[in-house]
Amino acid sequence: MDLLSKIRNVPDFPKPGIQFKDITTLLQDVEAYNHVIAKVADRYRDAGLTKVVGIESRGFIFGAALAHALGIGFIPVRKEGKLPSDRISRSYELEYGQATIELHIDALGKEDRVVIIDDLLATGGTLQAAAELVSHTGATVHEIWVLIELAFIPGREKLKGYTIHAEIVVDGE
């Protein structure tokens, strides 16, 4: 299935010069969405994962479905101020600003082996911050999975030491 054809490009969003990859068109296509979830579940079925970590907000869409398919727990990494209990946080640079994400301090432990899920790898800041949060808990990051990698942006450079899998690799805007 040509998944890239299911993604809409939105020019100049959220600011001029950004070519936003809108995954809502893929999500609206039940065949395409089910294809992605089945494919990612097959990838991790025998990986010995104990949890799926999804990054707010689009990582929730794929991460929660994957956790359900694998019969394991889902751990949300949220934007600053959204988690109600004791948490750890990391700030990072975006391609168009700065942000902070948080994880409940007791969400993971040394016995956990996780995959981190997000929709897009661009600058790598969000995924790097999430991986640092997971590592802080003592859990092991088995792999980082993204739906789309913008290979023309060097985000992978920030994630050295982690295995990364992208379903769709975009080489140019």
C-alpha positions in Angstrom: 0.0 0.0 0.0 1.3 3.5 -0.9 1.0 5.1 2.5 2.6 8.4 1.4 -0.3 9.0 -1.0 -2.7 8.9 2.0 -0.9 11.8 3.7 -2.0 15.4 2.9 0.7 18.2 2.6 -0.4 21.5 4.0 1.9 24.3 3.0 2.8 27.1 5.4 1.4 25.4 8.5 1.9 26.1 11.4 4.0 28.9 10.0 5.4 30.1 6.6 7.9 27.7 5.1 6.8 24.6 6.9 5.3 21.8 4.8 3.0 20.1 7.3 2.4 16.3 6.9 -1.3 15.9 7.8 -2.0 12.3 8.8 -5.7 12.8 9.3 -6.3 11.8 5.7 -4.6 8.4 6.4 -6.6 8.0 9.6 -9.9 8.6 7.8 -9.0 5.7 5.4 -9.9 2.6 7.5 -8.0 0.3 5.2 -4.8 2.4 5.4 -5.0 2.9 9.2 -5.7 -0.8 9.8 -2.8 -1.7 7.5 -0.4 0.5 9.5 -1.5 -0.9 12.8 -1.3 -4.5 11.6 2.1 -3.9 10.1 3.6 -2.3 13.3 2.0 -5.0 15.5 3.6 -7.7 13.4 7.0 -5.9 13.7 6.8 -5.9 17.5 4.8 -9.0 18.3 7.9 -11.1 19.3 10.1 -8.2 20.6 9.4 -8.9 24.3 7.9 -5.4 24.8 6.2 -4.7 28.1 4.8 -1.2 27.3 4.2 1.1 24.4 5.2 4.8 24.9 3.2 7.3 22.8 4.1 10.9 22.4 1.2 13.5 22.6 -0.8 13.8 20.5 -0.5 11.9 17.3 1.8 9.3 18.9 -1.3 8.4 21.0 -3.3 7.4 17.9 -0.8 4.8 16.8 0.6 3.9 20.2 -2.6 3.1 22.0 -3.8 1.0 19.0 -0.5 -0.9 19.0 -0.6 -1.5 22.8 -4.1 -2.9 22.4 -3.0 -5.1 19.5 -0.1 -6.5 21.5 -2.0 -6.8 24.8 0.4 -4.6 26.8 0.1 -1.2 28.6 0.2 2.2 27.0 2.3 5.0 28.6 1.5 8.6 27.5 4.3 11.2 27.2 2.4 14.5 27.5 2.9 18.1 27.0 4.0 20.1 30.0 1.3 20.5 32.7 -1.0 17.7 31.5 0.0 14.9 33.9 -1.6 15.0 37.3 1.0 13.0 39.4 4.8 13.1 40.1 6.6 13.5 36.8 9.9 14.1 35.1 10.3 16.5 32.2 12.6 17.4 29.3 12.6 20.5 27.1 13.7 20.5 23.5 13.8 22.5 20.3 11.2 22.2 17.6 11.7 23.2 14.0 9.5 26.2 14.9 10.0 26.8 18.6 10.6 25.1 21.9 8.5 22.7 24.0 8.6 20.5 27.1 7.2 17.0 27.5 6.6 15.0 30.7 6.3 11.4 31.9 4.9 10.1 35.2 8.0 9.1 37.2 6.4 5.7 38.2 5.1 4.8 34.7 8.1 2.7 33.8 10.9 0.8 35.6 14.0 -1.3 35.0 11.9 -4.3 34.0 10.3 -2.5 31.1 11.2 -2.8 27.5 9.4 -0.3 25.3 8.9 1.1 21.8 8.5 4.8 21.6 5.8 5.8 19.0 5.3 9.1 17.2 3.9 10.2 13.9 6.9 12.2 12.6 10.7 12.4 12.8 11.9 15.8 11.7 14.4 17.6 13.9 14.5 14.7 16.4 14.0 16.9 19.5 10.7 15.4 20.7 11.9 11.8 20.2 15.2 12.6 21.9 13.5 14.1 24.9 11.1 11.1 25.1 13.9 8.6 24.9 15.8 10.5 27.7 12.6 10.4 29.9 12.2 6.7 29.3 15.9 6.0 30.0 15.7 8.1 33.2 13.2 5.5 34.6 15.6 2.7 33.9 13.5 1.2 31.2 15.0 -0.1 27.9 14.1 1.6 24.6 13.9 -1.3 22.2 13.2 0.9 19.2 11.7 4.2 18.1 8.9 3.9 15.5 7.5 6.7 13.4 5.0 6.8 10.6 7.0 9.4 8.7 10.6 10.4 8.6 11.7 13.6 6.9 15.1 12.4 5.9 16.1 15.8 4.5 16.1 17.1 8.0 18.9 15.6 10.1 16.8 14.5 13.1 18.2 11.1 13.1 21.5 12.6 14.2 20.0 13.4 17.7 19.0 9.8 18.1 22.4 8.1 17.8 22.4 4.9 19.9 18.7 4.2 19.2 17.2 2.0 16.6 14.7 3.9 14.5 12.1 2.5 12.1 10.1 4.7 9.8 7.2 3.4 7.7 7.5 6.2 5.3 10.7 8.0 4.4 10.4 11.4 2.6 13.6 12.5 0.9 12.5 15.9 -0.1 9.8 18.4 0.7 
